[in-house]
Structures are given as structure tokens and as C-alpha cells.
Amino acid sequence: MAVRMRAGLGPKDRVIFLPIRKKP
């Protein structure tokens, strides 16, 4: 799911996804 959403989001949103994926 993260991959699909990341593709739709821009580079700025990608930075927000990094910490979310890091969280357990």
C-alpha cells in the first residue's frame, strides 16, 4: 500500500512517509 501511495504523492510527501514507515 505504501508503494502505491508513494507513487501518487510528490517528493515533499515522501519525506513524511519516511518517518511513518520507520515507526513500528
N, CA, C and O atoms as a Tripos MOL2 file, in Angstrom:
@<TRIPOS>MOLECULE
protein
   96    95    24     0     0
PROTEIN
NO_CHARGES

@<TRIPOS>ATOM
      1 N           0.8380   -1.2090    0.0000 N.3       1 MET1
      2 CA          0.0000    0.0000    0.0000 C.3       1 MET1
      3 C           0.8690    1.2540    0.0000 C.2       1 MET1
      4 O           0.5870    2.2220   -0.7070 O.2       1 MET1
      5 N           1.9180    1.2220    0.7950 N.am      2 ALA2
      6 CA          2.7980    2.3950    0.8980 C.3       2 ALA2
      7 C           3.4010    2.7270   -0.4700 C.2       2 ALA2
      8 O           3.5340    3.8950   -0.8370 O.2       2 ALA2
      9 N           3.7620    1.6810   -1.2130 N.am      3 VAL3
     10 CA          4.3870    1.9200   -2.5250 C.3       3 VAL3
     11 C           3.3970    2.6110   -3.4600 C.2       3 VAL3
     12 O           3.7600    3.5410   -4.1800 O.2       3 VAL3
     13 N           2.1550    2.1550   -3.4450 N.am      4 ARG4
     14 CA          1.1570    2.7400   -4.3510 C.3       4 ARG4
     15 C           0.8990    4.2030   -3.9850 C.2       4 ARG4
     16 O           0.8260    5.0630   -4.8630 O.2       4 ARG4
     17 N           0.7630    4.4800   -2.6970 N.am      5 MET5
     18 CA          0.5070    5.8550   -2.2590 C.3       5 MET5
     19 C           1.7260    6.7360   -2.5280 C.2       5 MET5
     20 O           1.5880    7.8920   -2.9270 O.2       5 MET5
     21 N           2.9080    6.1870   -2.3080 N.am      6 ARG6
     22 CA          4.1310    6.9740   -2.5150 C.3       6 ARG6
     23 C           4.2260    7.4170   -3.9810 C.2       6 ARG6
     24 O           4.6810    8.5220   -4.2760 O.2       6 ARG6
     25 N           3.7950    6.5520   -4.8780 N.am      7 ALA7
     26 CA          3.8850    6.8880   -6.3040 C.3       7 ALA7
     27 C           2.9860    8.0860   -6.6240 C.2       7 ALA7
     28 O           3.3300    8.9250   -7.4560 O.2       7 ALA7
     29 N           1.8220    8.1570   -5.9480 N.am      8 GLY8
     30 CA          0.8970    9.2590   -6.2150 C.3       8 GLY8
     31 C           1.3420   10.5410   -5.5100 C.2       8 GLY8
     32 O           1.0780   11.6460   -5.9840 O.2       8 GLY8
     33 N           2.0130   10.3790   -4.3840 N.am      9 LEU9
     34 CA          2.4610   11.5630   -3.6380 C.3       9 LEU9
     35 C           3.7130   12.1520   -4.2740 C.2       9 LEU9
     36 O           4.4200   11.4830   -5.0270 O.2       9 LEU9
     37 N           3.9710   13.4090   -3.9590 N.am     10 GLY10
     38 CA          5.1530   14.0710   -4.5180 C.3      10 GLY10
     39 C           6.3650   13.8880   -3.6180 C.2      10 GLY10
     40 O           6.2790   13.1840   -2.6120 O.2      10 GLY10
     41 N           7.5020   14.5100   -3.9600 N.am     11 PRO11
     42 CA          8.7370   14.3850   -3.1700 C.3      11 PRO11
     43 C           8.5580   14.9320   -1.7550 C.2      11 PRO11
     44 O           9.1390   14.4120   -0.8030 O.2      11 PRO11
     45 N           7.7590   15.9740   -1.6270 N.am     12 LYS12
     46 CA          7.5470   16.5670   -0.2940 C.3      12 LYS12
     47 C           6.8080   15.5790    0.6130 C.2      12 LYS12
     48 O           7.1290   15.4440    1.7940 O.2      12 LYS12
     49 N           5.8150   14.8940    0.0430 N.am     13 ASP13
     50 CA          5.0550   13.9310    0.8520 C.3      13 ASP13
     51 C           5.9250   12.7230    1.1870 C.2      13 ASP13
     52 O           5.7390   12.0850    2.2230 O.2      13 ASP13
     53 N           6.8760   12.4130    0.3030 N.am     14 ARG14
     54 CA          7.7280   11.2480    0.5420 C.3      14 ARG14
     55 C           8.4770   11.4100    1.8580 C.2      14 ARG14
     56 O           8.6740   10.4350    2.5840 O.2      14 ARG14
     57 N           8.8940   12.6220    2.1660 N.am     15 VAL15
     58 CA          9.6330   12.8710    3.4100 C.3      15 VAL15
     59 C           8.7550   12.5260    4.6140 C.2      15 VAL15
     60 O           9.2460   12.0340    5.6300 O.2      15 VAL15
     61 N           7.4570   12.7880    4.4870 N.am     16 ILE16
     62 CA          6.5480   12.4970    5.6140 C.3      16 ILE16
     63 C           6.3610   10.9860    5.7450 C.2      16 ILE16
     64 O           6.1560   10.4680    6.8420 O.2      16 ILE16
     65 N           6.4350   10.2800    4.5940 N.am     17 PHE17
     66 CA          6.2380    8.8330    4.6270 C.3      17 PHE17
     67 C           7.4270    8.1300    5.2780 C.2      17 PHE17
     68 O           7.2600    7.0790    5.8960 O.2      17 PHE17
     69 N           8.6210    8.7000    5.1470 N.am     18 LEU18
     70 CA          9.8170    8.0710    5.7230 C.3      18 LEU18
     71 C           9.6340    7.7950    7.2100 C.2      18 LEU18
     72 O           9.8110    6.6500    7.6270 O.2      18 LEU18
     73 N           9.2860    8.7870    8.0310 N.am     19 PRO19
     74 CA          9.1090    8.5720    9.4690 C.3      19 PRO19
     75 C           7.9520    7.6270    9.7620 C.2      19 PRO19
     76 O           8.0090    6.8630   10.7250 O.2      19 PRO19
     77 N           6.9050    7.6710    8.9460 N.am     20 ILE20
     78 CA          5.7460    6.7950    9.1820 C.3      20 ILE20
     79 C           6.1630    5.3390    9.0050 C.2      20 ILE20
     80 O           5.7710    4.4780    9.7930 O.2      20 ILE20
     81 N           6.9560    5.0620    7.9740 N.am     21 ARG21
     82 CA          7.3900    3.6800    7.7310 C.3      21 ARG21
     83 C           8.3730    3.2460    8.8120 C.2      21 ARG21
     84 O           8.4050    2.0750    9.1900 O.2      21 ARG21
     85 N           9.1610    4.1690    9.3010 N.am     22 LYS22
     86 CA         10.1480    3.8340   10.3440 C.3      22 LYS22
     87 C           9.4410    3.3850   11.6210 C.2      22 LYS22
     88 O           9.9030    2.4750   12.3100 O.2      22 LYS22
     89 N           8.3160    4.0320   11.9280 N.am     23 LYS23
     90 CA          7.5840    3.6760   13.1570 C.3      23 LYS23
     91 C           7.1550    2.2090   13.1180 C.2      23 LYS23
     92 O           6.8680    1.6840   12.0420 O.2      23 LYS23
     93 N           7.1060    1.5450   14.2630 N.am     24 PRO24
     94 CA          6.7400    0.1280   14.3280 C.3      24 PRO24
     95 C           5.2340   -0.0920   14.1050 C.2      24 PRO24
     96 O           4.7670   -1.2300   14.1300 O.2      24 PRO24
@<TRIPOS>BOND
     1     1     2 1
     2     2     3 1
     3     3     4 2
     4     3     5 am
     5     5     6 1
     6     6     7 1
     7     7     8 2
     8     7     9 am
     9     9    10 1
    10    10    11 1
    11    11    12 2
    12    11    13 am
    13    13    14 1
    14    14    15 1
    15    15    16 2
    16    15    17 am
    17    17    18 1
    18    18    19 1
    19    19    20 2
    20    19    21 am
    21    21    22 1
    22    22    23 1
    23    23    24 2
    24    23    25 am
    25    25    26 1
    26    26    27 1
    27    27    28 2
    28    27    29 am
    29    29    30 1
    30    30    31 1
    31    31    32 2
    32    31    33 am
    33    33    34 1
    34    34    35 1
    35    35    36 2
    36    35    37 am
    37    37    38 1
    38    38    39 1
    39    39    40 2
    40    39    41 am
    41    41    42 1
    42    42    43 1
    43    43    44 2
    44    43    45 am
    45    45    46 1
    46    46    47 1
    47    47    48 2
    48    47    49 am
    49    49    50 1
    50    50    51 1
    51    51    52 2
    52    51    53 am
    53    53    54 1
    54    54    55 1
    55    55    56 2
    56    55    57 am
    57    57    58 1
    58    58    59 1
    59    59    60 2
    60    59    61 am
    61    61    62 1
    62    62    63 1
    63    63    64 2
    64    63    65 am
    65    65    66 1
    66    66    67 1
    67    67    68 2
    68    67    69 am
    69    69    70 1
    70    70    71 1
    71    71    72 2
    72    71    73 am
    73    73    74 1
    74    74    75 1
    75    75    76 2
    76    75    77 am
    77    77    78 1
    78    78    79 1
    79    79    80 2
    80    79    81 am
    81    81    82 1
    82    82    83 1
    83    83    84 2
    84    83    85 am
    85    85    86 1
    86    86    87 1
    87    87    88 2
    88    87    89 am
    89    89    90 1
    90    90    91 1
    91    91    92 2
    92    91    93 am
    93    93    94 1
    94    94    95 1
    95    95    96 2
@<TRIPOS>SUBSTRUCTURE
     1 MET1         2 RESIDUE 1 A MET
     2 ALA2         6 RESIDUE 1 A ALA
     3 VAL3        10 RESIDUE 1 A VAL
     4 ARG4        14 RESIDUE 1 A ARG
     5 MET5        18 RESIDUE 1 A MET
     6 ARG6        22 RESIDUE 1 A ARG
     7 ALA7        26 RESIDUE 1 A ALA
     8 GLY8        30 RESIDUE 1 A GLY
     9 LEU9        34 RESIDUE 1 A LEU
    10 GLY10       38 RESIDUE 1 A GLY
    11 PRO11       42 RESIDUE 1 A PRO
    12 LYS12       46 RESIDUE 1 A LYS
    13 ASP13       50 RESIDUE 1 A ASP
    14 ARG14       54 RESIDUE 1 A ARG
    15 VAL15       58 RESIDUE 1 A VAL
    16 ILE16       62 RESIDUE 1 A ILE
    17 PHE17       66 RESIDUE 1 A PHE
    18 LEU18       70 RESIDUE 1 A LEU
    19 PRO19       74 RESIDUE 1 A PRO
    20 ILE20       78 RESIDUE 1 A ILE
    21 ARG21       82 RESIDUE 1 A ARG
    22 LYS22       86 RESIDUE 1 A LYS
    23 LYS23       90 RESIDUE 1 A LYS
    24 PRO24       94 RESIDUE 1 A PRO
